[in-house]
Amino acid sequence: MESDGLSKEKMECNCECEAEDIVVLDRLDDEVRHEPETQESRASKEIRLAKAWETKDAVDKGEEDDVMLKYACSCYDSALEVYKVLMTQDHSGMSIKITQGILNKLINGKPLSPILNTEEEWYEPDKRWDKGIITGYSSQNKRMSSLFKYFDLDMNVTGYSYLYIVEVINDDKVWQTYPPVDEAGSLDDDDPRVKKYFSARTAKGELHCKDIKFPKVNFPTFKYEWDFRTETLWKVK
């Protein structure tokens, strides 16, 4: 039976959760709710509440042993560890945003300064084969692993390509809808929805061009959104 205080909390809550959900989370995190509010304690509270919510949702669905739950919780813990380190560095509002932007580029494998196309920036070329015949060579960029250079048999540059330049803006929802079932980080290759989604994403995530003007740092990113009704990617204008 709801207490008067909890009934009031439900009335004032603008989210879609039920009162019983609030009760469970209150019990799980009663101590952390009464800690002095600092940036670190706020982050710790948010992580604990998020993990509690994820766990309760999995239990309600009978999926408490699902690998995705453990995977998600470990990611929450990892994010908190990084956040705590940042909080020891006395950042201002501006410096933390600049640092965030730098980290985003590093995590996404993007260069922080222009690609110069110097010899030391590229790995040794590998042979390219077609039906048992060498057709040319390709080299991967050391600073930006998604950038490739192509050569003919005489080692003349014939073009470039960048891979994975598509950004799916609702990727989190897609990942939750089509989660890995074998192990963390893997995909269910037998699920046609997964195959259709990722094959489309990969096909649109590769751009070939005959020439690139170096030095270059701003490689294009195309924004797409996954349409769950039609199960297709739509370019965001």
C-alpha positions as a printed Julia matrix, in Angstrom:
237×3 Matrix{Float64}:
  0.0     0.0     0.0
  1.38    3.41   -0.96
  2.28    5.93    1.71
  1.06    9.51    1.44
  4.6    10.69    0.66
  5.05    8.19   -2.13
  1.64    9.01   -3.61
  2.69   12.66   -3.75
  5.97   11.69   -5.42
  4.07    9.74   -8.07
  1.77   12.7    -8.76
  4.73   15.06   -9.23
  6.78   12.66  -11.34
  6.85   13.59  -15.03
  8.41   10.33  -16.19
  6.58    7.17  -17.24
  7.65    5.03  -14.29
  5.15    3.49  -11.91
  5.06    4.11   -8.15
  6.29    0.57   -7.44
  9.36    1.27   -9.58
 10.14    4.32   -7.46
  9.75    2.23   -4.29
 12.27   -0.37   -5.49
 14.8     2.25   -6.51
 14.29    4.15   -3.27
 15.07    1.02   -1.28
 18.08    0.13   -3.4
 19.57    3.61   -3.22
 18.24    5.15   -0.04
 21.74    5.75    1.32
 23.14    7.41   -1.78
 20.12    9.73   -2.03
 21.11   11.3     1.3
 24.81   11.8     0.57
 26.1    15.41    0.33
 25.61   16.43   -3.29
 28.95   16.84   -5.06
 29.71   16.19   -8.72
 31.27   12.83   -7.86
 28.47   11.77   -5.51
 25.87   12.83   -8.06
 27.6    10.73  -10.72
 27.87    7.75   -8.35
 24.19    8.06   -7.51
 23.2     8.22  -11.18
 25.28    5.15  -11.99
 23.82    3.16   -9.1
 20.26    4.18  -10.0
 20.87    3.32  -13.65
 22.24   -0.12  -12.78
 19.34   -0.71  -10.4
 16.87    0.25  -13.11
 18.56   -1.97  -15.69
 18.58   -4.87  -13.21
 14.93   -4.45  -12.25
 13.91   -4.28  -15.9
 15.83   -7.48  -16.64
 14.32   -9.26  -13.61
 10.81   -8.21  -14.66
 11.46   -9.79  -18.06
 13.06  -12.9   -16.56
 16.39  -11.95  -18.12
 18.49  -11.34  -15.0
 21.19  -13.69  -16.35
 21.25  -12.02  -19.77
 24.78  -11.18  -20.94
 23.66   -7.72  -22.04
 22.79   -6.77  -18.45
 26.29   -7.63  -17.24
 27.75   -5.89  -20.26
 25.75   -2.7   -19.62
 26.59   -2.64  -15.91
 30.31   -3.01  -16.61
 30.07   -0.07  -19.04
 28.4     2.03  -16.34
 31.24    1.17  -13.94
 33.84    2.02  -16.57
 32.23    5.4   -17.27
 32.2     6.21  -13.55
 35.9     5.4   -13.19
 36.76    7.75  -16.05
 34.49   10.45  -14.62
 36.16   10.24  -11.21
 39.58   10.72  -12.78
 38.33   13.81  -14.63
 36.93   15.21  -11.38
 40.42   15.12   -9.8
 41.77   17.47  -12.48
 39.97   20.67  -11.36
 38.28   21.32  -14.71
 36.26   24.42  -15.46
 33.03   24.25  -17.42
 34.95   25.12  -20.59
 37.93   22.81  -20.1
 35.75   19.76  -19.36
 33.84   20.32  -22.63
 37.08   20.68  -24.59
 38.42   17.51  -22.94
 35.16   15.71  -23.75
 35.49   16.65  -27.41
 39.08   15.38  -27.51
 38.1    12.1   -25.85
 35.21   11.63  -28.27
 37.61   11.94  -31.21
 40.12    9.54  -29.66
 37.41    6.96  -28.88
 35.99    7.27  -32.4
 39.43    6.86  -33.96
 39.5    10.35  -35.44
 42.72   12.39  -35.79
 43.3    15.39  -33.52
 45.48   17.14  -36.1
 45.52   16.96  -39.91
 46.5    13.77  -41.74
 49.62   14.79  -43.66
 49.92   11.76  -45.98
 53.59   11.31  -45.13
 55.16    7.88  -45.63
 55.47    7.17  -41.9
 51.71    7.64  -41.46
 50.93    4.52  -43.52
 51.46    0.82  -42.94
 53.29   -1.26  -45.5
 50.98   -1.97  -48.47
 49.23   -5.36  -48.64
 48.42   -7.21  -51.85
 44.87   -7.07  -53.14
 43.56  -10.25  -54.76
 40.73  -11.04  -57.13
 40.12  -14.66  -58.14
 43.67  -15.62  -57.29
 45.26  -12.73  -59.21
 47.04   -9.75  -57.62
 45.19   -6.63  -58.78
 46.96   -3.99  -56.73
 47.86   -2.95  -53.22
 46.26   -1.17  -50.26
 47.66    0.57  -47.21
 45.96    1.48  -43.94
 46.62    4.79  -42.19
 48.28    4.42  -38.79
 46.64    7.51  -37.27
 43.16    6.89  -38.65
 42.43    3.19  -39.03
 39.33    3.84  -41.16
 41.38    5.55  -43.9
 42.87    3.45  -46.73
 45.04    4.23  -49.76
 44.97    2.11  -52.93
 47.71    1.44  -55.49
 47.91   -0.23  -58.88
 50.48   -2.91  -59.69
 53.11   -0.21  -60.36
 52.44    1.36  -56.93
 50.75    4.44  -58.38
 48.03    5.82  -56.08
 44.6     5.08  -57.55
 42.35    6.32  -54.75
 41.34    6.39  -51.11
 38.44    5.25  -48.97
 37.18    5.97  -45.5
 35.16    3.39  -43.62
 32.44    3.7   -40.98
 31.66    7.35  -41.55
 27.95    6.82  -40.9
 26.61    8.0   -37.55
 23.29    6.39  -36.56
 21.71    8.92  -34.24
 19.4     6.42  -32.48
 22.07    3.72  -32.24
 21.43    3.08  -28.53
 17.82    2.11  -29.22
 18.92   -0.06  -32.13
 21.49   -1.83  -29.95
 18.86   -2.5   -27.28
 16.43   -3.85  -29.9
 18.99   -6.11  -31.59
 21.34   -7.04  -28.7
 24.16   -9.59  -28.92
 23.08  -13.08  -27.87
 26.31  -15.07  -28.02
 28.69  -12.96  -25.96
 29.39   -9.34  -25.17
 30.33   -7.42  -28.3
 29.04  -10.03  -30.77
 25.95  -10.03  -32.94
 23.33  -12.64  -33.66
 24.2   -13.48  -37.26
 21.06  -15.63  -37.56
 18.7   -12.72  -36.87
 17.68  -11.29  -40.28
 16.86   -7.94  -38.7
 20.39   -7.62  -37.39
 21.91   -8.7   -40.7
 19.75   -6.24  -42.58
 20.59   -3.37  -40.27
 24.33   -3.84  -40.14
 24.72   -4.7   -43.83
 22.94   -1.47  -44.71
 25.03    0.49  -42.28
 28.27   -0.96  -43.61
 27.34   -0.39  -47.25
 26.56    3.26  -46.65
 29.56    3.62  -44.34
 32.22    3.49  -47.04
 33.19    6.34  -49.32
 35.66    5.96  -52.19
 37.35    8.91  -53.85
 40.1     9.27  -56.41
 41.98   11.97  -54.58
 42.16   13.7   -51.2
 43.72   17.09  -50.64
 46.19   16.82  -47.77
 46.7    17.94  -45.05
 43.16   16.91  -44.07
 41.43   16.59  -40.69
 37.69   17.03  -41.29
 36.46   13.75  -42.75
 32.7    13.78  -43.43
 30.17   12.1   -41.19
 26.73   11.28  -42.53
 23.9    11.1   -40.02
 21.3     8.37  -40.38
 18.35    7.26  -38.27
 17.06    3.71  -38.03
 13.37    3.42  -38.88
 12.0     0.57  -36.76
  8.75    0.35  -38.78
 10.4    -0.21  -42.16
 13.72   -1.54  -40.76
 15.75    0.76  -42.99
 18.24    3.6   -42.54
 17.14    7.1   -43.44
 19.57    9.94  -43.99
 19.03   12.88  -41.66
 18.93   16.14  -43.59
